């Protein structure tokens, strides 16, 4: 067992791609428990790890996000957010947060949010007089709203693997995502005078809000179509994702006339690359997960946690600490696939609702997207803007604190977490 774990961490340390690392460690585990005869199981596990219909939703949501970015819909959403609150001190930073909420209801991907606003809002904020590290920090902090407010690719993975209602997870993510937005805006307001954040020359204008709403109205309909269809039981998440792509293509080509055939081809190639990376991680991790199950590692970890304490509050704290620590060093998709089968039975043991446990795990890993040294959103903003990760990380500290506070609320206050799922889905 220790040899497999050593191989896994050695390949991570030398920088081998996480999908390859998981596959090699999984094959080493098969060799350990059954020799060469067990190697025939690797292709079977590799295929079965992806043989879930709901996984088809991910490439569709990724493609929908690509269309939104390329067609200029992202800028229209940002303009609407700026019209709502851009006239206040730190208004452009507030607009960044609101735009993240609007964009989240369409793509469910933090990296897409970071890339979109890193290319548009960060330069605009710097031009207005914000420091580059602070501009990047606001964008990174807002980007994790993407995979928290539905749709969320991470929720699709968790729900598919653990047999938990994806619609329930989607509904449970709405309130935490909005809380993150509001508390981050409170941080911006609190820092406004101390950092002398710029105040827009534009004054509040109802006409400007109505004009911005008119130009972005068709884009704003998209979250309603996705969520309304899923939560209303009209379509499955996979069908909603396909509808999202069709709708995004429809308004981008026929209404906004912002896409060419070359653009569509490029977006399809990029979607295939991103999907291929995620699916390689999922398939490879399924081999390692099978080995972990065979070795009864989930049971051993659960027994160890319960040995430390039988108090559910302490167990939850240990789970959160583990998730935040692992997320600092590992791709969150891989971390979710490896840890979900370990932690889900443990949360059931202490009486947590499966949806409550799922949203807690997903949110903890989402926060890892903005923590060094492996935070994906940090790397995206750093590569786009040229700002050093260390400087962005320092500016991120106040935002990170409030987002961890939201995580604690979600973990310990089940009535709040499950309030919307119970209203919409009768859970």
Secondary structure, DSSP 8 states (H G I E B T S, - for coil): -HHHHHHHHHHHHTT--HHHHHHHHHHHHHHHHHGGGGGHHHHHHHHHTT--GGGHHHHHHHHHHHHHHHHTHHHHHHHHHHHHHTTSBTHHHHHHHHHHHHHHHHH--HHHHHHHHHHTHHHHHHHHT--HHHHHHHHHHHHTTTTTSSS-HHHHHHHHHHT--HHHHHHHHHHHHHHHHHHHHHHHHHHTTTTT--B-S----HHHHHHHHHHHHHHHHHHHHHHHHHHTTSS-HHHHHHHHHHHHHHIIIIIS----HHHHHHHHHHHHHHHHHHHHHHHHHHHHHHHHHHTTHHHHHHHHHHHH---HHHHHHHHHHHHHHHHTTS-HHHHHHHHHHHHHHHHHHTT--HHHHHHHHHHHHHHGGGSTTT-HHHHHHHHHH---HHHHHHHHHHHHHHHHHHHHHHHH-HHHHTHHHHHHH--
